Amino acid sequence: MGPSGSGKSTLLAALSDHAHYANVYGDIKINGVKASMKQFKNVCAFVTQDDFMNRQLTVEEAILFSARTRLNWSVSQKRLERLVDGVIQLLDLNEVRHSIIGDENKRGISGGQRKRVSIAMEFVACPYVLFLDEPTSSLDSYSSFEVAKSMKDIARSGITVVAVVHQPRYEIFQMFDDVILLGKGGRVAYAGPCSTAMDYFKNELQLECPPFVNPSDFFLDAIYDPQAAYRAQTERNSTTSSSQRKSTEFRGLTCDEIFQKWEMYQSKNSSALHRNDDTSSHLSDNHSSSLNGHTESSYDILVKEEENRKQSALLHFIVCLYRSFSLKIRDIMSFFIDSLMVYISGLALGIIFLKETYTGPMPSELIQSCPVAIRSICEYPLNNPLINVASIVPLALGLCASMSSLSTFGTRQEQLVFKKERSSGLSTIAYFLAKNLEQLPNIVLGPLIFLSIFLCLYAPRASFGEYYYIILLMQFSAFGLGSLISVSIRMDLSQLASAVSVLVFQLVGGSKPTLPQMKSIFVPMYWFSCISYIRYCQEALYLVEIKYYKDTYDIKSSLELFGYDLDNFNFCVGMIPVFGIVFRILTLIMLYQRTYLLAPYTLHFSAVCNGT
């Protein structure tokens, strides 16, 4: 406990290895051995102040997912379900176990129940230590009491519970065994049993909690502004007898003096507040076991337990994939809307290019008879809608695909849930692959939906399969581009960035200006076109159609005009998925960077954790 800004949450984050926003220096001793909590992330759990979870899942599904990704793969499904059922019963969530958690768009369970779900998702991992950052914040008095009662039940099961609480009611304060009171700058004003805190303030600091005042509020007021607390106490006692008034003529301590007072008191009375070395040794002996003919300390057992709980990325991938498709099926309306947009694009483009056919250049005999001034013009096709189709189709589908894929990684809720799950040990590569496979229905069915109407109206000479193959690869790349943008740019700007990116790629795709024109205008512009996936999509779509006219017309000029070559068809088709792979690799790198990026400031602390 402590006033705002005293470093409560920062200390908890540093102790639990969740202070990824800073460089942490100092020592932690676990069962007497210098170590880092990073080594024990599978046997520790952390409940954040905000409830980060997939709100579209039911209570039972959310807890079951956490259990499957946190416990060893050898735990059977039946045993896992029994464990989840026990946690639900313990935290009094049975009535809402099949209810959707809900969010601001879809109503679900209450705030207090949601907080207990957050606790259950961590408790189901069977941790040795459970850290909670302000679990009662933003809750009403009754909900706070229910959450605190759940924490007490967890502690009774043998798990160490460490929580940051802010002004708890007296009944909640009494539930805790020990309390650390932090003051300004993170300095300790008291650390010991809750039952002796009142006596310490009364006997050592000459501060007594007034009647009908919550002790928690009294402690925080005294730590934040001790002089005001002393003045208030003097005023309350102004009507007392002279003998009583004499005892209150204490000038009062400053904040620094209160901290120093505690340090002096701690050095003199450490045995009364903490377990001595003999007690710690006894605890360590009680947690030792004999394995393979030698005795292991409780720390060694903890290390082995950590190793036993490690999971494979394959299991995480399977669980994440199941969750992703479950949520996709549950949100089928979004898939329907995405498909509808693709269909409308195909319909609109089909109407635009209705009855449009390619008409090649005039025969060479007629060209030679043309006036010299217009002879070069006569060498080009009389009507060439192919380049328009080849440039607009990638633009339309690229916009639909990239916009659709922004929600895969980019929503605020998705990012926060991933960050929370990653800190709990979820494999980043497993999560990434599962989310990519989630896009598969859109990638595969999108071209089918588009071509089903577009080809009926446009009626090209190339087959359905040839168009589908190219557009399928194009969708693969466009979805990769959208995923990259979603993890690189804020959600409120990602839609604009996605539209601009696709538009820029289309502008340098080679239709206008053409590739030869780019070389003559500005060479770097041509180089930029080489890293545009739409350039290769456009050329492939153009070549797949114009090759069917080579027996009817001389298509040489139609190719030279845009710098294309029929022999480049396979190269263009091969380059399209390369961009999709590159976009996804960059997306994965950004996911890792987002997880491990540190802020430029430092935390210094020293802590000792005795016992298991």
N, C-alpha and C positions, 0 to 999 in steps of 0.2 A: 504494500500500500504506500501511497505517497501523493503529494499534490501533483497537478498537471505539470509536465516538464521536468519531473524529477528523475526520469530515466527508467521507469518501471518496465515498459515494454522493450526498451533497448536492452536492458539487462537480461530479460527473459529471452530475447532473440539471440543475444550473444551466448548465453548458456546453452541454448538448444541448437546452436549452429544454424540459425535462420537469419542472421544479420548479414545477408548477402550484399547489402547496400553499403558496406563499410569494410575496412581492413581491421580485423580484431587481433589485439595483442594481449597477452597475459597467460596465466596458467589455470588449468582446470585439473583437479585430481579426482578421479573416479575410483572409489573404494581404496583410496590411498595411493593410487598409481596415476602419474601425470599422463594425461591423454586428451583427446579431443572428442567432442560429441559427434563429430563427423564420422568417427569410427563406429558409432553405435546408432545410426539412424534407423535401423530396422527394429531396435528394441526401445526406441523412444518415439513419442508422438507429440504433435503440436497442434493445438486448436487455435486458429487465428481469430482475431477480433471480429472480422467480417466472415459471414458464412459463405465460403466459396465451394459450390457444388453445382452439379448439373440439375437445374431446377425442373427439367422436364421428366426426370426420373421419379419413381415412387420412393418412399422412405426405405422400404426393404431393398429395392434395387440399388440405391446409393450405398447402403451399408454393405451389401453383398459384394458390390464392385470393389469397395475399399478392402474388404477382407481377402478377396481373391488376389488382389495385386500386392498385398502386404505380407500374407502368410506363405509358408513354404508350399511348393507345388505338390508335395506328398500328402497334404491334408485332403482327405476325401471330400466330395461334394456333400455327402450326408452329414459328415462332421461339421463342415463349414456352415451348413444350414442350421444345425443345432446351435452352433456358436452365435450366429446372427440372431436367431430366435431368442437366445438367452440375453443378449445385449438389448434387444428391443423390449423384452420384459423388464429388465433391470432399470432401464431409463424411461419406463412408462410410455412407450410409443406404440403399443399394440393396437390402439384404436385408430391410428393413422398409418399403419404399416403399408397399406395399399393405396394411400393417397398420394397424388402428385405433390411434390414439394412446392412448386409454384413460384411465380415471380410477379413483377409489376404488371405483366400482360395477362397472366392467368392466375387466378386466385388459388392458393394452396393452403398449407398448414400455417399455424400461427408463428410469431417470431420466437416465442419460447420453445415451441416444439422444434423449430428449425435449428435453434442453438443446440438442443439435445441431440438432433441428428448429426450435427457437426461433431459433437463429443462422441457419439456412437461410432462414427466413421473412423475415429482414431482409436477408441477403446477396443474395437473389434480386432485390432492388430495385436492385442495382448501385449502392450508395452510394459516395460519396467517403470518408466517415468512418463507421466502425462503432463505436458505444459499447456496452459490455457491463458490466452491474452484477453483480459477483460471479458470473460464469458457472460457477465450479467449486464453489460452495457446495453443501452437502448431497450431494456426490458422493464416491464412494470414490476411492482414489488412482489406479487405472487409468482410471476414467471421466474424472477430472479431466485426466489426461494426454492422453486422446483429444480432449477438448474444446479443450485448449490447442494441440494439434497442428493441429486444424481452424482455430483462430484464426491460427496461424502460416502455414498454407497460404493463408488469405484475405489476410494481409498481403503474402505473396509475389506475389499477383495484382495488387498495386498499390493496395490499399485501406488507408487509415490505420486501425489498430485501437487503440482506447483502452479499457482494461478496469480495473475495480476487482477486485483479487484479494486473498484473505485467506489468509495463510500457505501459499503454494504450495510444493510440493516443489522440490528444487534443480533437477531437470531442467526443470521448468516455468519457474522463474525465469530460467534461462539462455536460454529461447526469446525473451524480450522484449528489445527494443533499448534502451529507456529506462525509467526508473522514477522516480516521485515518491513520496517517503516523507513522509507527513503525521503530525504529532504532535498534541498536545492543542490544541484551539481551531482546528484546521485549518491550523496553521503548518507551513511547509516545513522539513524537516530535511535533505533531499537531493533534488536533481532533476538527473538526468543519465544517462549510459549505465550499464546494469547492470554492465558489465564493470569499471567504475572505482569502484563503490560500496564494495567491500571495501577498496580502497586508501585511499579518503577517510576511512573510519571508523578505519583503522589509523594513517594519517599525521597526520590533522588532529584527530581526537577521541581518539586514543590508545586505541582499542578494537579488539581483534583477535578475530576469530571463532574460537572454540575448535575443535579437531579433532572430527569426527563430529557437528557441530551444523549444522543447516540454516541457511544464511545468512539466509533470510527470517525465521525465528524469532529469529535473533540481532539483526537490524535492528529488529524490532518490540519486543523486550525492551529494547534500548538506548534506543529513543525513548520508550517508556512510563515506564521507571524507570532512567535512566542511572546514578544512584548505586548501585543494586543491581548493575548490570552491572560498574561499576568495582570494587566490593567482591569480586564473584565472580572477576574477573580477577586481583585481588591475591592472593586465596586460591589460585588455580591456580598462580600464580607464586611462592608462598611457599617452594617447595623449590628454586628456581633459584639460580644463583650470585649473589653480591652485585652484580656489574656488571649482570646482567639485572634484579635486583630494584630497582636504582636507577632503571632506566627505567620501572618500574611505580609509582614513588612519586608518581604524579600524583594529585592530590586528587580529580579527576573534575569533570565539568561538570554543571550543572543543565539541566533542559529548556530554560529560557529561554536559557541560554548556548549550548546546541547550536543553537538556531534562529538566534541572533545570529552564531554561528560560520559557519553556512552563508551568511548574508547577506554577511558580510565575504569569505568565500571566493568567492562568486559574483561579487561586484564586481571581484575581482582576476583571476579565471580564467574569465570569461564566455565568452571565445573558445574555450576548451577544452571547454565543456559545451554551447554553443549555436552555431548557425550565425551568423556575423557578417553585417553588412548586405550585404557584397559577395556572399556566398553566397546570401542571400535574393534579392538582385537577379538573380543568375544563374538561380536557380530560376524566378523570375517570368518572365524572358526566355524560358526554355525552354518555359514553358506559355503563351506568347503566340502569337497567330496573326493573320494579316492577312485581314480580312474587309471587303468593300465599300470597299477602297482605304485603310483605316486600320488601325493596329495596336491590338489589344485586350489588356488585361492579363488575367492568369489569373483575377482576381476578376470581370472582366466576362464572361469565358467561363463562369464558375461561375453567374453570374446568369442567363445565357441558357439554360444547361443546366437550371436550376431551372424556368424558364418553360416549356421544352419538355416537362418531365415532368408538368406539371399535367394533371389529368384532369377529365372532366365528371362531374357528379353522376348523369347518366343512365347512364353506364357502371357506376358504383358501384352504382346501383340494380339493374341487370340482374344483376350478379355476386352481390350480396347476396340477391336474390330466388331465384336458382338455388341458392345455398347453403342458404337457409332451407327451401325445399321438399325439397331432398335430405335434409336432416336430419329433416324431418317424416316423409318416407317411411321413413327408416331407423328412426325411433322410432314406428312405426305403432301399437304397443301403447298408447301414451299417448292417441292419437286414439280407439282402440277403447274405452278405459276412459271417456273423456269422453262418448262417444256412448252407452255403456251406462248411465251415470248419467242422461243425458237421457231415455233410454227408460224406465228405472225410474221416473223422476218422472212421465212421461206415464201409465205403467201405474197407479201409485199414485193419482194424481189421477182417472184414469178410473174406477177402482173406487170411490173416495169419492163421486163424482158420478154413479154409475151409476143410470140411470132417474130422475134428478132433472130435473124440468121446471118451467118457470115457470107459475105460476097467478096471474093478475092479480086485481085487486080485484073485488068483487061489482058487479053492475049498479047504476047510480045509483038505480033504483027501490027496490032492497032496502036500499041504504045509507040512504036517507031514512026507511025504516021501522025502522031500528035505534034502540035507545035512545040518547039524546043522550050519555050517559057513554062509550059505546064507538063512537060514530059515526065519530070521527076515525081510530080503529083500522081500521074496516071500509073506509076509503078507500084503504088500502095493500094491496099484493099479499098474497094468502094464502100463497104460497110463492115465494120469490125466490132461487134458487140462483145467479142470474147474477152478483150482486155478489161472492159467494164465489169463483166461478170467476175473475172478473176481478181479484180481489186475490191469490189464491193462485198462479195461473199465473205472473205476473211475479215473485213471490217465489221460487218453485222454480227457474224458468229463470234468474233473475238470479243466484242463488247458484251454479248450475252454470257459467254463463258467466263470471262474475267470477273464480271459483276457477280455472277452466281458463286464463284469460288471464294469470294471475299469472306463469306461467313464460315468457311471451313476452319480457318485459324484466327480470323481477325476480329470476331466480336469481343467486346470487353469481358463478357462473362466467360467465354472460352479461354481467353488469355489468362484470366485470374485463376480459373479452375486448373489449367495446365501448370501454372506456376506453383500452385498449392500441391498438386499431385507429384510434380517433379521433385519438390523438396521432400516429399515422403518416400521417394525412391522409385517412382515410375520411370521406366526406360523412355528416353526421348525418342530414340530411333523407332521403338515399337509404336509409340503414340503417333509419330509422323507417318509411318507406313500405313497404319490403320486409317488415319484421316484421309490419306491419299486414295486408298481403296474405297472409301466412302464416296468419292467423286465418280467412281467407275460407272454407275448407272447413267449419270448425266453425260459422261464422255461417250459412252457407247450408244445410248438411245437418242442423244441430241442430233447427230447427223441423220439418223433414220427419220426422225420427225421432220427435220428441215427438208431433206431430199424427197420425202413422200409427197409433198405439195409442190416444191420448187421445180422438180424435173418434169412433173406433169404439165406445168404451164410453159416452161422454157423449152422442153423437148430437145435436148442436145444429142449429138451423135455418139458421144462416149457413153459407156454403160453405167448403170447404177453402181455396180461394184467398184469401178474405177473412181467415181466421184466420192463414194463412201470411204474408200481407203484413204484418200487425201484429206478429206474433211475430218475423219477420225483422228488422224495425226495432228491436224491443226487444232482440234479441240483439246487434245492432250497438252499441247504447248500453251494454249490460251489459259487453261485451268492452272497450269504451273505458274504462269505470269501473275494471275490473280492471287495465288497463294503467296507468292513472293511479296507482292505489294501489301497484302494484308498483315504480314509480320514485320514489315519495314516502316509502315506509315500509319499514323493514327487513324482510327476507324472513321472519324468525321471527315477526313481528307482522302481516304483510300478510294472512294468511289470516283472522285474527281481525278485522282492520280491514275486510276485504272483506265478511265476513258481517254485521258490525255496520252497515256503510254500506247494504247492500241492505235490511236489516231496518228501519232508520230511514226510508229512502225509502218502504218499504211502509207503515209506521205512519202516515205523513202523506200516504198516497196517496189518502185520501178515502173509505175504506170504513167504518172505525170508528176515530176519530170521522169523521163526514161533513164535507164542505166547509162546509156551513152551521153545523154545530156548532163547527168550528174558529173561524169568525168570531165566534161568540158567546162562546166560552170564552177565547180568547187570539188576538188578531189577528195577532201575529208568527208564530204557528204556521201560520196560513193562508198567510202570505207564504212561509214555508219550504216549504210544499207546492208552491208554484209552481216551485221549483227541484228538484223530485223527478221524475225521468223516469218513475217507476212510476205517478205520478198520471195522466199522460197515456196510458200504456199501459193502465191500469185503466179509464179512461173510454172509451177506444177499444174495448176488448174488450166492455165493457158495452153500448155503443151499437150495435156491429155485430150484436149478438144481439137486443137488445130491440126493434129497429125492425121485426122480423118479427112482432111480437105486436101492433102498433098497430091492425091491422084486427080483431083479436079482443077486445082489452081496451083499456080507457082507461089508457094508460101514463103519463099526465101526472104522477100522484102518484109513480110509480116513478122518474121523472126528478127531480122536485122534491125528493124525499127526500135525494138525494145531490148536488143542485146541478148536475145534468147537463142538457144540451140537445142534441137531435139535430143541430142546426145546427153544433155544435162538433166534429163528427166529423173533418172534414178538418183543422181546426186542431190537434186532438190528434195525429192521424197525422203531421202536418207537424212538430210539436214533438219527437217522439221522436228522429228522426235528428239534430236540432239538438244535443241533449244528447250524442249520440255524437261529433259533430264537436268540440264544446267540450271533452269529456274528452280527445280525442286532441290537440287543440292544447295543452292544459295538459301532457299527457305529453311532447310535443315540447319545450316550454319547460323542463320539468324535466330532460330529457336534456341540453339546452344548459347549463343551470345547473350540473348535476352535472359537466360537462366543464370549465367555466371558473371555478368557485367557488374563491376564493383564501383561504388561511388568514391570520390577522392578524399574521404575523411576517415579517421581512425578511431577505434574504440579501444581503450585500455582497461583491463579489469583482471581480477584474480579471484578464483572461486574454488571451493573444495566441496565435493559431493561424497559424503560418507554413507556407507550402506548401499543396499541394492534397492 
